[in-house]
Amino acid sequence: MINKRFDLSKSEVSFELHPSLVKHADAADRVSTLLRGGVNRFVLGVQTLDQNILRILNRGHGAEEVTQTVKLLNEMGVENLSLDLMYGLPEQTLRSWYDSLIGLLDMGIEKFNIFPLMFKSTDPIAGQLARGRYQFAPAKERIIMHFMAEHILTRLGYRHGPIFYWTKRPQPHSVQQRRKYDSWNDNNLVPFGVGGFGYMSQCQFYNEADLDRYLARVEAGEKPVWKGVELSQDDLMRRTLMFALRSSGVLLSRFEREFGVPLEQCFGRELEILREAGLVCIVSG
């Protein structure tokens, strides 16, 4: 349906796979269907190669499935593949983190999304932390994990993109990265599907999070928007600042031209704190 309404011939079309894919006898057929449909970038949610941690996380796959899935994708000619990897997981040690990273590098993976575990009060894993059911790495070890990955990947010729992206290739990690983080463009984001997040005309919104309600509104010819908000001038300034800081930096003259006020006037206190900590560099001229 999307192909009938949009020309995706020059677009990056990503699809996130689960390593349990290879447990199905028709795994190759599924990948072939995606390729025929125009998918040209795959993301594989691995998180770790530690069997014990995968069991705790109830991921539904083991390290062997990861190896088999990567092998299958390579055999089918998939060239644009990125793997998700996380640190700070329950029962994760510096050794298991190192082993997971090296294990994936040995598979020839050239693109990574490397995330720290982030706790949200609504997530089951936050309850495990609160109850002390599992051992979680303290802050110092999590920082060491971060810089361990940075040191290893940098020495092996990988380039660190914005936020969590790493790639060994000269081109960007993904078109999404370049459009979202490497530029200051106020890109529209059109969401399809339940719970999708959107941004258009300075409005931030979410689709219906309930499948039945979503389908009913779509079939009735309505926009399946659940809730949203029109961003204020202050919201837009903060959004612009954060996106620019994640990429090539903030051009002070452009910020003032766009919002009619100098950046230092809006965020002077925050910038001074960051500058004193050596986290930002402010250059005039």
Residue frames relative to the residue before (quaternion, step in Angstrom):
aa qw qx qy qz dx dy dz
M 1.0000 0.0000 0.0000 0.0000 0.00 0.00 0.00
I 0.6461 0.5092 -0.3210 0.4692 3.58 1.01 -0.82
N 0.6552 0.5214 -0.3173 0.4451 3.60 0.95 -0.87
K 0.6248 0.5415 -0.3401 0.4480 3.60 1.13 -0.59
R 0.7670 0.3907 -0.1824 0.4751 3.57 1.08 -0.70
F 0.7776 0.2333 -0.1266 0.5699 3.58 1.22 -0.44
D 0.3758 -0.6843 0.5728 0.2498 3.54 -1.17 0.63
L 0.0477 -0.8312 0.5533 -0.0258 3.58 -0.31 1.28
S 0.3296 0.7946 -0.4691 0.1996 3.58 1.29 0.19
K 0.7704 0.2875 -0.1715 0.5425 3.60 1.12 -0.58
S 0.5280 0.6595 -0.3821 0.3746 3.55 1.28 0.31
E 0.4294 -0.6242 0.5723 0.3138 3.52 -1.29 0.37
V 0.0613 -0.7913 0.6083 -0.0090 3.57 -0.71 1.12
S 0.1151 -0.8287 0.5474 0.0163 3.57 -0.36 1.29
F 0.0498 -0.7699 0.6355 0.0284 3.52 -1.21 0.62
E 0.2758 -0.7733 0.5496 0.1542 3.57 -0.80 1.00
L 0.1808 -0.7980 0.5717 0.0602 3.56 -0.75 1.11
H 0.2992 -0.7003 0.6113 0.2154 3.54 -1.31 0.43
P 0.5482 -0.6566 0.3994 0.3299 3.62 -0.85 0.88
S 0.5621 0.5985 -0.3947 0.4124 3.61 1.18 -0.33
L 0.3685 0.7471 -0.4694 0.2929 3.58 1.30 -0.08
V 0.7133 0.4836 -0.2774 0.4247 3.58 0.85 -0.96
K 0.5197 0.6174 -0.4307 0.4041 3.60 1.22 -0.02
H 0.6460 0.5125 -0.3093 0.4736 3.58 1.25 -0.39
A 0.5261 -0.6587 0.4432 0.3048 3.57 -0.93 0.90
D 0.7350 0.3981 -0.2271 0.4998 3.60 1.12 -0.64
A 0.1905 0.8250 -0.5146 0.1350 3.62 1.16 0.53
A 0.6681 0.4996 -0.3060 0.4586 3.59 0.88 -0.91
D 0.6373 0.5243 -0.3285 0.4595 3.59 1.02 -0.76
R 0.6340 0.5338 -0.3306 0.4515 3.57 1.02 -0.79
V 0.6637 0.4889 -0.3036 0.4778 3.57 0.93 -0.89
S 0.6303 0.5406 -0.3276 0.4506 3.60 1.00 -0.84
T 0.6375 0.5306 -0.3194 0.4582 3.57 1.00 -0.83
L 0.6556 0.5059 -0.3061 0.4697 3.56 0.98 -0.84
L 0.6508 0.5152 -0.3127 0.4618 3.57 0.96 -0.87
R 0.6587 0.4965 -0.3074 0.4744 3.59 0.97 -0.83
G 0.6666 0.5109 -0.2954 0.4554 3.56 1.11 -0.64
G 0.6542 -0.5505 0.3045 0.4198 3.58 1.26 -0.03
V 0.4378 0.6842 -0.4807 0.3304 3.61 1.21 0.04
N 0.0055 -0.8203 0.5712 -0.0279 3.58 -0.79 1.01
R 0.7343 0.2579 -0.2248 0.5863 3.58 1.26 0.32
F 0.1034 -0.7972 0.5938 0.0346 3.55 -0.89 0.97
V 0.1512 -0.7437 0.6447 0.0914 3.52 -1.19 0.73
L 0.1587 -0.7989 0.5774 0.0568 3.56 -0.85 0.99
G 0.2916 -0.7832 0.5284 0.1494 3.58 -0.60 1.16
V 0.0271 -0.8370 0.5454 -0.0348 3.58 0.01 1.30
Q 0.1038 -0.8377 0.5112 0.1621 3.58 0.85 -1.16
T 0.7660 -0.2230 0.1745 0.5771 3.63 0.80 -0.95
L 0.3494 -0.7052 0.5661 0.2451 3.56 -1.29 0.32
D 0.4793 0.6625 -0.4371 0.3745 3.58 1.29 0.10
Q 0.4303 -0.7423 0.4532 0.2420 3.59 -0.50 1.21
N 0.6503 0.5246 -0.3226 0.4448 3.60 0.96 -0.84
I 0.6730 0.4857 -0.2985 0.4713 3.58 0.93 -0.88
L 0.6227 0.5352 -0.3408 0.4579 3.60 1.00 -0.76
R 0.6379 0.5171 -0.3224 0.4709 3.58 1.06 -0.75
I 0.6505 0.5170 -0.3154 0.4584 3.59 0.94 -0.89
L 0.7053 0.4603 -0.2517 0.4768 3.56 1.00 -0.88
N 0.3117 -0.7707 0.4942 0.2544 3.59 1.31 -0.25
R 0.1658 0.8429 -0.4931 0.1376 3.55 1.01 0.90
G 0.3930 -0.7428 0.4718 0.2669 3.59 1.12 -0.48
H 0.7370 0.2799 -0.2326 0.5695 3.56 1.22 0.41
G 0.3037 -0.7303 0.5797 0.1959 3.54 -1.30 0.36
A 0.7239 -0.4202 0.3101 0.4509 3.55 -1.31 0.00
E 0.6322 0.5530 -0.3398 0.4232 3.58 1.02 -0.75
E 0.6269 0.5301 -0.3427 0.4568 3.60 1.05 -0.70
V 0.6023 0.5480 -0.3577 0.4571 3.58 1.09 -0.68
T 0.6594 0.5119 -0.3010 0.4611 3.57 0.88 -0.99
Q 0.6863 0.4919 -0.2861 0.4529 3.58 0.89 -0.95
T 0.6501 0.5155 -0.3210 0.4567 3.59 1.01 -0.81
V 0.6417 0.5091 -0.3215 0.4751 3.59 0.95 -0.86
K 0.6467 0.5175 -0.3162 0.4626 3.59 0.96 -0.85
L 0.6476 0.5220 -0.3149 0.4571 3.59 0.95 -0.90
L 0.6768 0.4916 -0.2979 0.4598 3.59 0.86 -0.94
N 0.6287 0.5238 -0.3326 0.4689 3.58 1.03 -0.76
E 0.6688 0.5079 -0.2982 0.4537 3.58 0.93 -0.91
M 0.7095 0.4436 -0.2534 0.4854 3.58 1.13 -0.63
G 0.5945 -0.6377 0.3346 0.3577 3.55 1.27 0.31
V 0.3888 0.7095 -0.4990 0.3106 3.60 1.18 0.38
E 0.1431 -0.8263 0.5430 0.0435 3.58 -0.58 1.17
N 0.7299 0.3820 -0.2225 0.5215 3.56 1.11 -0.64
L 0.2210 0.7763 -0.5430 0.2315 3.56 0.05 1.37
S 0.0404 -0.7842 0.6192 -0.0030 3.55 -0.92 0.97
L 0.2257 -0.7909 0.5592 0.1042 3.57 -1.00 0.86
D 0.3528 -0.7113 0.5720 0.2060 3.54 -1.08 0.86
L 0.0123 0.7781 -0.6259 0.0512 3.54 -0.96 0.95
M 0.1259 -0.8186 0.5591 0.0387 3.62 -0.95 0.88
Y 0.1430 -0.7617 0.6225 0.1088 3.52 -1.21 0.64
G 0.6747 0.4453 -0.3677 0.4596 3.54 -1.19 0.62
L 0.3973 0.7375 -0.4587 0.2964 3.58 1.27 0.30
P 0.6425 -0.5272 0.3721 0.4134 3.63 -1.17 0.40
E 0.8440 0.1127 -0.1423 0.5047 3.56 -1.01 1.00
Q 0.4595 0.6698 -0.4644 0.3530 3.59 1.20 0.30
T 0.1603 -0.7742 0.6087 0.0663 3.55 -0.98 0.94
L 0.6791 -0.4514 0.3628 0.4510 3.55 -1.29 0.13
R 0.6500 0.5303 -0.3183 0.4415 3.55 1.04 -0.79
S 0.6890 0.4713 -0.2971 0.4635 3.59 0.85 -0.92
W 0.6064 0.5412 -0.3486 0.4668 3.59 1.11 -0.65
Y 0.6482 0.5139 -0.3017 0.4740 3.56 0.96 -0.93
D 0.6751 0.5099 -0.2987 0.4416 3.58 0.85 -0.97
S 0.6443 0.5161 -0.3279 0.4594 3.60 1.00 -0.78
L 0.6678 0.5048 -0.3009 0.4569 3.56 0.89 -0.93
I 0.6853 0.4725 -0.2838 0.4760 3.58 0.85 -0.95
G 0.6191 0.5570 -0.3428 0.4347 3.60 1.03 -0.75
L 0.6877 0.4620 -0.2800 0.4851 3.57 0.99 -0.81
L 0.6134 0.5344 -0.3464 0.4671 3.58 1.07 -0.67
D 0.6344 0.5350 -0.3221 0.4556 3.57 1.06 -0.75
M 0.6356 0.5138 -0.3293 0.4728 3.59 1.20 -0.46
G 0.5325 -0.6547 0.3924 0.3659 3.58 1.27 -0.12
I 0.3222 0.7584 -0.5095 0.2479 3.59 1.19 0.40
E 0.1849 -0.8220 0.5343 0.0679 3.58 -0.81 1.02
K 0.7603 0.2644 -0.1819 0.5648 3.59 1.26 -0.12
F 0.0391 -0.8067 0.5894 -0.0192 3.55 -0.91 0.95
N 0.1522 -0.6740 0.7039 0.1647 3.48 -1.41 0.45
I 0.0290 -0.8252 0.5636 -0.0242 3.60 -0.32 1.20
F 0.0606 -0.8362 0.5432 -0.0444 3.55 -0.42 1.31
P 0.3689 -0.6408 0.5990 0.3075 3.56 -1.24 0.37
L 0.5256 -0.5932 0.4879 0.3657 3.58 -1.14 0.52
M 0.1085 -0.7929 0.5985 0.0361 3.58 -0.79 1.04
F 0.2989 -0.7802 0.5290 0.1488 3.55 -0.80 1.01
K 0.0546 -0.7472 0.6616 0.0312 3.53 -1.05 0.92
S 0.5816 -0.6330 0.3814 0.3401 3.56 -0.92 0.87
T 0.6844 0.4932 -0.2875 0.4536 3.59 1.12 -0.60
D 0.5840 0.5959 -0.3751 0.4039 3.61 1.21 -0.25
P 0.5632 -0.6125 0.4317 0.3482 3.62 -0.99 0.76
I 0.6430 0.5455 -0.3387 0.4174 3.58 0.99 -0.75
A 0.5802 0.5639 -0.3773 0.4506 3.60 1.18 -0.47
G 0.6271 0.5239 -0.3291 0.4732 3.58 1.12 -0.66
Q 0.6227 0.5315 -0.3374 0.4647 3.57 1.07 -0.70
L 0.6347 0.5225 -0.3217 0.4698 3.55 1.05 -0.77
A 0.6774 0.5050 -0.2906 0.4491 3.56 0.90 -0.96
R 0.7176 0.4346 -0.2509 0.4829 3.60 1.01 -0.79
G 0.4120 -0.7301 0.4591 0.2941 3.57 1.23 -0.17
R 0.2729 0.7998 -0.4990 0.1921 3.57 1.18 0.51
Y 0.7946 0.1378 -0.0606 0.5882 3.56 1.04 -0.82
Q 0.4954 -0.6327 0.5056 0.3140 3.53 -1.27 0.42
F 0.1076 -0.7800 0.6150 0.0429 3.56 -0.81 1.03
A 0.5520 -0.6219 0.4369 0.3430 3.56 -1.00 0.80
P 0.4410 -0.6837 0.5065 0.2856 3.61 -0.93 0.85
A 0.7464 -0.4393 0.2644 0.4243 3.55 -1.30 0.33
K 0.6536 0.5253 -0.3344 0.4303 3.60 0.89 -0.86
E 0.6743 0.4853 -0.3027 0.4670 3.60 0.92 -0.86
R 0.6182 0.5357 -0.3484 0.4576 3.59 1.04 -0.69
I 0.6413 0.5072 -0.3221 0.4772 3.58 1.01 -0.78
I 0.6326 0.5217 -0.3288 0.4686 3.59 1.02 -0.80
M 0.6244 0.5332 -0.3369 0.4608 3.60 1.01 -0.79
H 0.6339 0.5370 -0.3261 0.4511 3.56 0.96 -0.87
F 0.7494 0.4018 -0.2326 0.4720 3.57 0.72 -1.05
M 0.5394 0.5843 -0.4089 0.4477 3.60 1.19 -0.36
A 0.6712 0.4815 -0.2912 0.4825 3.57 0.89 -0.97
E 0.6515 0.5247 -0.3188 0.4457 3.58 0.92 -0.88
H 0.6649 0.5057 -0.3021 0.4593 3.58 0.93 -0.89
I 0.6834 0.4918 -0.2906 0.4545 3.59 0.82 -1.01
L 0.7043 0.4707 -0.2802 0.4516 3.58 0.77 -1.00
T 0.6411 0.5223 -0.3292 0.4559 3.59 0.97 -0.80
R 0.6679 0.5045 -0.2996 0.4579 3.58 0.94 -0.89
L 0.7045 0.4476 -0.2559 0.4876 3.58 1.16 -0.60
G 0.6331 -0.5954 0.3129 0.3832 3.57 1.26 0.25
Y 0.4508 0.6690 -0.4696 0.3587 3.58 1.21 0.35
R 0.3080 -0.7437 0.5695 0.1664 3.54 -1.17 0.69
H 0.3444 -0.7487 0.5352 0.1855 3.55 -0.87 0.99
G 0.1975 -0.7707 0.5967 0.1047 3.55 -0.66 1.13
P 0.7521 -0.3564 0.2650 0.4869 3.60 -1.21 -0.24
I 0.8497 0.1538 -0.1262 0.4883 3.54 -1.21 0.63
F 0.8441 -0.2143 0.1740 0.4597 3.61 -0.59 -1.11
Y 0.5363 0.6848 -0.3753 0.3202 3.60 1.26 -0.04
W 0.0134 -0.7682 0.6400 -0.0094 3.54 -1.08 0.90
T 0.0650 0.7960 -0.6002 0.0430 3.58 -1.00 0.77
K 0.3614 -0.7227 0.5495 0.2125 3.56 -1.14 0.69
R 0.6209 0.5544 -0.3324 0.4434 3.56 1.24 -0.28
P 0.5913 -0.6028 0.3944 0.3626 3.61 -1.14 0.52
Q 0.6511 0.5079 -0.3331 0.4551 3.59 1.09 -0.60
P 0.6730 -0.4899 0.3457 0.4331 3.62 -1.21 0.31
H 0.6650 -0.5002 0.3835 0.4006 3.53 -1.26 0.44
S 0.7650 -0.1634 0.1393 0.6072 3.55 1.05 -0.84
V 0.6111 -0.5283 0.4253 0.4081 3.56 -1.24 0.35
Q 0.5868 0.5801 -0.3613 0.4344 3.57 1.09 -0.74
Q 0.6532 0.5107 -0.3194 0.4587 3.56 0.91 -0.89
R 0.6856 0.4938 -0.3001 0.4429 3.57 0.83 -0.99
R 0.7028 0.4606 -0.2790 0.4648 3.58 0.91 -0.88
K 0.7417 0.4419 -0.2326 0.4477 3.56 0.96 -0.86
Y 0.8252 0.2538 -0.0924 0.4960 3.56 0.96 -0.86
D 0.7222 0.4525 -0.2638 0.4518 3.60 1.04 -0.63
S 0.7424 0.3093 -0.2186 0.5527 3.58 1.21 0.16
W 0.4575 -0.6716 0.5131 0.2765 3.52 -1.32 0.29
N 0.3622 0.7600 -0.4809 0.2449 3.59 1.20 0.16
D 0.3805 -0.7074 0.5504 0.2279 3.53 -1.06 0.84
N 0.0415 -0.8639 0.5019 -0.0009 3.57 0.56 1.23
N 0.4015 -0.6752 0.5628 0.2573 3.52 -1.10 0.78
L 0.1450 -0.7691 0.6189 0.0661 3.54 -1.14 0.71
V 0.1141 -0.8121 0.5718 0.0237 3.57 -0.46 1.25
P 0.2019 -0.8190 0.5268 0.1047 3.61 -0.52 1.10
F 0.1087 -0.7479 0.6507 0.0740 3.54 -1.10 0.82
G 0.7466 0.4071 -0.2784 0.4466 3.58 -0.87 0.85
V 0.6927 -0.4973 0.3524 0.3855 3.49 -1.37 0.39
G 0.8512 0.1449 -0.1168 0.4907 3.57 -0.94 0.92
G 0.3674 0.7569 -0.4771 0.2539 3.60 1.26 0.19
F 0.3334 -0.7358 0.5615 0.1792 3.55 -1.14 0.77
G 0.0418 -0.8282 0.5587 -0.0116 3.58 -0.86 0.94
Y 0.0747 -0.7652 0.6368 0.0586 3.52 -1.33 0.41
M 0.2042 0.7644 -0.5840 0.1813 3.58 -0.62 1.17
S 0.8607 0.0397 -0.0413 0.5058 3.54 -1.11 0.82
Q 0.6713 -0.5340 0.2694 0.4377 3.55 0.95 1.02
C 0.5679 0.5355 -0.4059 0.4753 3.55 1.17 0.66
Q 0.2058 -0.7545 0.6151 0.1003 3.54 -1.00 0.91
F 0.1048 0.8264 -0.5406 0.1176 3.61 -0.70 1.00
Y 0.2796 -0.7388 0.5923 0.1587 3.53 -1.37 0.32
N 0.4508 -0.6521 0.5365 0.2893 3.54 -1.15 0.65
E 0.7014 -0.4329 0.3627 0.4348 3.52 -1.35 0.26
A 0.3261 -0.7687 0.5222 0.1733 3.60 -0.90 0.93
D 0.6477 0.4765 -0.3102 0.5072 3.57 1.31 -0.13
L 0.4976 -0.7017 0.4201 0.2891 3.60 -0.68 1.11
D 0.6698 0.5055 -0.3139 0.4443 3.61 0.84 -0.92
R 0.6679 0.4865 -0.3045 0.4739 3.59 0.93 -0.90
Y 0.6276 0.5430 -0.3353 0.4459 3.57 0.99 -0.84
L 0.6970 0.4754 -0.2779 0.4593 3.60 0.80 -1.01
A 0.6415 0.5366 -0.3311 0.4369 3.56 0.95 -0.85
R 0.6910 0.4733 -0.2883 0.4641 3.59 0.91 -0.86
V 0.6286 0.5231 -0.3366 0.4668 3.59 1.03 -0.76
E 0.6937 0.4806 -0.2793 0.4581 3.59 0.87 -0.97
A 0.6590 0.4793 -0.3055 0.4927 3.57 1.22 -0.44
G 0.5296 -0.6573 0.3914 0.3664 3.57 1.30 0.06
E 0.5140 0.6376 -0.4173 0.3939 3.58 1.24 0.37
K 0.5250 -0.5727 0.5068 0.3736 3.54 -1.31 0.28
P 0.3385 -0.7888 0.4778 0.1867 3.62 -0.61 1.07
V 0.2528 0.7955 -0.5130 0.2004 3.58 0.97 0.84
W 0.3360 -0.7511 0.5405 0.1756 3.56 -0.85 1.01
K 0.7606 -0.2443 0.1798 0.5740 3.58 0.70 -1.02
G 0.0406 0.8021 -0.5943 0.0429 3.55 -1.21 0.45
V 0.2139 -0.7664 0.5917 0.1291 3.53 -1.32 0.06
E 0.3796 -0.6777 0.5757 0.2554 3.54 -1.14 0.68
L 0.3957 -0.7558 0.4710 0.2241 3.56 -0.58 1.17
S 0.4237 -0.6910 0.5310 0.2472 3.54 -1.03 0.87
Q 0.6973 -0.4335 0.3475 0.4528 3.57 -1.31 0.10
D 0.6481 0.5162 -0.3134 0.4640 3.57 0.99 -0.83
D 0.6276 0.5326 -0.3261 0.4648 3.59 1.00 -0.84
L 0.6830 0.5006 -0.2848 0.4492 3.57 0.88 -1.00
M 0.6378 0.5189 -0.3304 0.4635 3.58 1.03 -0.76
R 0.6680 0.4899 -0.3008 0.4726 3.59 0.95 -0.85
R 0.6361 0.5304 -0.3219 0.4587 3.56 1.01 -0.83
T 0.6644 0.5045 -0.2947 0.4660 3.57 0.92 -0.94
L 0.6559 0.5216 -0.3080 0.4505 3.56 0.94 -0.90
M 0.6875 0.4904 -0.2919 0.4490 3.59 0.85 -0.96
F 0.6575 0.4991 -0.3191 0.4656 3.59 0.93 -0.83
A 0.6731 0.4975 -0.3036 0.4552 3.58 0.95 -0.86
L 0.6432 0.5204 -0.3250 0.4581 3.59 1.01 -0.76
R 0.6445 0.5304 -0.3203 0.4479 3.58 1.13 -0.59
S 0.7536 0.3539 -0.2084 0.5132 3.59 1.17 -0.32
S 0.8600 -0.1335 0.1157 0.4786 3.56 -0.59 -1.13
G 0.6687 -0.4999 0.3105 0.4545 3.58 1.22 0.07
V 0.5087 -0.6486 0.4917 0.2806 3.54 -1.36 0.19
L 0.2575 -0.7416 0.5989 0.1585 3.57 -0.77 1.03
L 0.4099 -0.7662 0.4359 0.2344 3.56 -0.32 1.28
S 0.6623 0.5109 -0.3186 0.4458 3.60 0.92 -0.87
R 0.6534 0.5136 -0.3189 0.4557 3.58 1.02 -0.77
F 0.6239 0.5336 -0.3415 0.4576 3.59 0.99 -0.81
E 0.6824 0.4781 -0.2941 0.4682 3.59 0.88 -0.93
R 0.6436 0.5191 -0.3247 0.4592 3.59 1.01 -0.75
E 0.6941 0.4918 -0.2728 0.4494 3.57 1.01 -0.84
F 0.8158 0.2569 -0.1097 0.5064 3.58 0.95 -0.86
G 0.4722 -0.7229 0.4129 0.2898 3.58 1.27 0.00
V 0.7242 0.3286 -0.2285 0.5615 3.58 1.20 0.36
P 0.5165 -0.6489 0.4473 0.3348 3.63 -0.96 0.77
L 0.5924 -0.5958 0.4149 0.3493 3.56 -1.08 0.75
E 0.6601 0.5298 -0.3124 0.4311 3.58 0.93 -0.93
Q 0.6197 0.5507 -0.3459 0.4394 3.58 1.12 -0.60
C 0.7037 0.4579 -0.2601 0.4770 3.58 1.08 -0.72
F 0.8291 0.1544 -0.0239 0.5368 3.57 0.89 -0.94
G 0.1733 0.8409 -0.4981 0.1218 3.57 1.15 0.62
R 0.6751 0.5001 -0.3053 0.4482 3.60 0.87 -0.94
E 0.6766 0.4941 -0.2931 0.4606 3.58 0.89 -0.94
L 0.6578 0.5168 -0.3102 0.4517 3.57 0.97 -0.87
E 0.6423 0.5268 -0.3287 0.4494 3.57 1.01 -0.78
I 0.6308 0.5268 -0.3262 0.4672 3.58 1.01 -0.81
L 0.6828 0.4835 -0.2810 0.4701 3.57 0.92 -0.94
R 0.6503 0.5173 -0.3216 0.4539 3.57 1.00 -0.78
E 0.6479 0.5130 -0.3165 0.4657 3.57 0.97 -0.83
A 0.6895 0.4584 -0.2763 0.4879 3.59 1.10 -0.64
G 0.4922 -0.6850 0.4131 0.3433 3.59 1.28 -0.06
L 0.4905 0.6971 -0.4011 0.3355 3.57 1.23 0.39
V 0.7719 0.1628 -0.1389 0.5986 3.58 1.26 -0.24
C 0.2044 -0.7412 0.6245 0.1373 3.52 -1.27 0.46
I 0.1361 -0.7976 0.5857 0.0464 3.56 -0.71 1.08
V 0.0603 -0.8118 0.5801 -0.0278 3.53 -0.60 1.21
S 0.2667 -0.7687 0.5625 0.1469 3.59 -0.82 0.99
G 0.6883 0.4907 -0.3456 0.4076 3.52 -1.20 0.51
